[in-house]
Amino acid sequence: MTAKDFGKVAVLMGGPSSEREISFLSGNAVLGALREKGVDAHPFDPAVRDLFELKRDGFERVFIALHGRFGEDGTVQGALQTLGIAYTGSGVMASALAMDKWRTKLVWLACGIPTPRYRIVDENTDWMQIVAELGLPLIVKPAREGSTIGITKITSVDHGELAGAYALAARHDDLVLVEEYVTGMELTASVLGRRVLPLIRIEAPQGNYDYHNKYFSDETKYFCPSGIPAAKEQEIGTVSLRAFDVVGCSGWGRLDLILKDDGAFSFLEVNTSPGMTGHSLVPMAARQAGVAFADLCVEILRGAHVG
């Protein structure tokens, strides 16, 4: 396909989610790259414009650079499908499922995909029972947020730490899970079409890959190639693609996982609309595979579909 074959393209960015700021960084990077390649691309913020305007204004394809709820949870995907406009990334079902970390775990566990042990909790949970079952440290997180928003690592329970962490997570989502903290090497596997790109090893300051260290810190270190043995990388890549497939994902995405010292690995989540910022991981992995950022954006756009 040539740039003109794509027709008029909207880059959806911003949106109403808590990840609005990051979405603008991603969207503007994608917008510039597509224009560099000669694509007739335009910014579109669904927080300030109605989606029906896409149809009215003659947009033929949409590059979804939204993050979080209302952008990668199937909501926008369903609207675009109803409008008959091709969009990038996973469809309605996979987007909704991947956004929900609990239900993703249910599918993975049913299919033999390794993922950390967990419990769904509420304000009446017996916290000491959770500790007895899962041990320490623990991770408390909203089930349907991204970018590490609302997440707390718990290392002690002497002063109501779990209850406080639950309260923080519950401000972002009424579905909260507590997960065992799996120690090991933090890795991410990017999927582009049917390819798993080179793995990236992440070393964050104090091992804390939080919102700041993820998007704004220059202290977080990324290693691509990852430095792990080739056979282990191939094994992880094979299981990553299976984990991607069983959730129903398509087009492109990213899976986060931990490689333990004993060689076992455990998947944390799958992202169906990953970041495309200067610190983002999919562009980094693509670059290692010989795919420049602008070419990556065009390849993702080429995979746009209706339904």
N, C-alpha and C positions, 0 to 999 in steps of 0.2 A: 504494500500500500504506500502511496505517496502522501505527502502532507495534505494535499488537497482532497484526497479520498476520505479523510476523516470528517470533512465538512466543518460546520461550526461547532466548537467544543467549549463546554463550560467546565471550569475547574471549581468544584465546590469546596469552599474553605470557610473557616470561622464557625458558624453554627452556634447553637445555644448551650453546648455542653461545657463542662468544667475544663475541657481541653481546648477551648476556643483559641487561646493565645498560641498554642503550639500548632494548631491547625492552620493559622495564618502563615506561620513560618514555613510549613510544608507546602501549602497551596501556592504561595508566591514563588517558591523555588521551582515547583512543577510548572507553573505558568510561564516563568522565564525560560525554562528548558524547552517547553513545547513551542513557544514563539521562536526560539533560536533555531528550531528545526523546521520552521515555516508553517506550523500548524496555526489555524485561525482560532486561537484560544482566548477565553475571556474569564475574568474572575466572577464568581457568583456566591454570595453569602446568603444561605437559606434562613438565617436569623433575621434578615431585613428585607428579603424578597420572597414572594410566594413561588413554590416550585412549579406551579402551572405556567409561570412566565417562561420557563425553559421551552415548553411546547409552542407557546405563542410567539416567542422570539426566534424560532427556527433552529434551536440547538439539536444537533444530531447525535452527539455523544457527550458523556459526562465523565470526567476524571474525578473520582471521589477522594478528596484530600481532607475530609472531615475525620475527627478522632472522637471517640467516646460515644455516649448515648446520643441518639437522634442522627448519628452519622455512620456508625459501623455496627448498629444493633438490628439492622433489617428494616428500620423505619423508612429511611430515605430510599433504600433499595426497592422496597415495596411500592413507594410512590412513583419512582422512575419506571418500574415495570408496568404500572398501571398506565402511565403516560406513553409507554412504548418507546422510551429513550434508552439507548444502550449505555451501560455504565461499567466502570472498572471494578474488579475484585469479585468477592464472593456474592452469592445470591442471598435471598431473604432468609431462608432457613439457617444456612451456615453462619451468616452474619449474626443473627439473633442468638444462636447457640454458642458461638465463640465468645460473644460478649459476656455470657453468663459462665463464670468460672466453675460454679458448682455443677451445672448440667454438662459442661464440657468434661469434667472429671467423671461423671457418671458414664458418659459414652466411652471415654478412654478406658476406664476400668473394665467395662463390659467387653472391650475389644483387646484387653491385655496390654494396653499402652501404660507404661509406668508413670505414676504421678504421686506426689506426696500424700500421706495420710491426712485426714481432715475431719472436722466436725462442723455442722451448721449450728450456730448459736443464736441465743436471744437474751433479753435482759434477765431472764429467770434461770439461765444456765448455771449449773454447779461448776464453777471455774476450777476448783481443785480436782474434780473428776476429769475435766479436760486435760489437766496437767498429768494426772495419773495415766491417762490413756495415750497421750501423744508425747509426753515429756517436755523438756525445755532445751533450747529456746523454741518459741512459737511465733508464727506470723498471723496477725489479725488483719483481715482485708474485706472491703466491700466486694460483693460477688460480681457487680456489674459496673465497675469503674476501671479506668486505665491509667497509665502514666504514674503508677505507684501512689495515686491519690488516696488518702485515707488509710494507708497501710502503716502498721506499727509492728516492730520486732520486740518481743517480750522475752527478757532473760531472767526475770524474777517475779514472784507473785506475793511479796510481803506486804505491799501497800495498795492493793486493789488495782494493780497494773492492767490485768486482763479486762476488768470492768471498764476502766478508762479507755482502753484501746477499742473495746466494743462500742462505747459511746461515740468515739471519733468516727469509726467506720460507719455506724448507723446514721450519722448525719449525711452521709453520701448515698446510702442504700439501705433499704429495710431488710435486705438479705445479706447476712454477714457470715463469713466462714473463718474458722481457726485452722491453721495448717501447720504440720510439723515443719521445723526449720531444717532443711537438708543442706549439710555442709559439703562444699566441694567447689569445683571450677564452674563459674558462670559462663554459659555459652548461649549463642543464639544461632538459629538455622533459618536462613531466608529461602523462600520458595518463589521461583519465577517460572510460570508455566508449569512444566513437569520437571524442572531442574531444581536441585537443591544447591544453592550457591555455597562458596567456601564458608565454613563456620568461623564465627568471631568469638574470641575469648575476651571477657570483660573483667577489668580490675578497677573497682571503684574505691575511693578513699574510705578507709576503715571498713571496706566491704559493704558500704551502704549505697546501693544504686537507686537513690531516691529521685524525686522530681528534679531537684537542682542538679545533682550529679549526672542525671540522664540527659538533660537538655542544655545546661548552661555552664557546667564546670569544665575547665581545661585540665583538671587533675585526673579525671577518669581516663584510664588507659584501655585502648582497644588493640587486639592483636589479630591480624588477619594476613597470612595464615595463622591459625589458632595455636599451632605448635604441638598439637596432640598427634599421636601415631596415626598414620594414614588409614590403617585398617579400622581403627576405632572411629575416625571421622566418617568413613564410608558406612559403618554400621549405624552411627547416629543419623546420618543422612537418610538411610533407607527407612528407619523407624520414623523419622521426622515427616517424611512424605506420607507414610501410612497414617500417622497421627493427624496430618492435614486432611487427608482424604476421608477418614472416618467421620470427621466433623462435617464433611460436605463442602469444604472450602475449595475455591478455584481461583485461577488468575494469578494471584500473588499473595504473599503473606509472610509472617515471621513467627517462629516458635521459640520460646524461651525455655531453657532447661538447665539442670545442674548435673555435672559429671562428678560422681563421687570418687574418692580415693581408690575404692576397690574395682573401679571400671564400670560399675553400674551407673545408669543415668535416669533422670526423672524429669518429666515435662511439667512446667508450671502453667503455661497458657499458650494460646495461639491468638495472634493479632491479624485481623483481616484488612485493616487499613493502617499499616505501620507508618511511622514518621518518615518524612522526606526532608528533614532539616540538615544543617551542616554537621550535626552530631549523629545523624541517623544511621542505622545499622544496615538496612537493605542496600542503600547506595554504596556503602563501604564494601559490602560483600560483592556487589556487582562489579565494582571497580577492580577488585582482586581477580574477578573472573574475566576481566577485559572489556566490561561494558561500561561506557562512560555514562554520566548522570543523564544527559539529554537523551541518549539512546535507550536508557532504562525507562524513562518516562514514556517514550514513544512505544516501546515494547509492551508496557502495561496498558497503554491506551489501545493498542492494536487488539488486545484481548477483551475489549469492552463487549458486552452482550446484553440482550434483553431477556431476563429470566434465566 
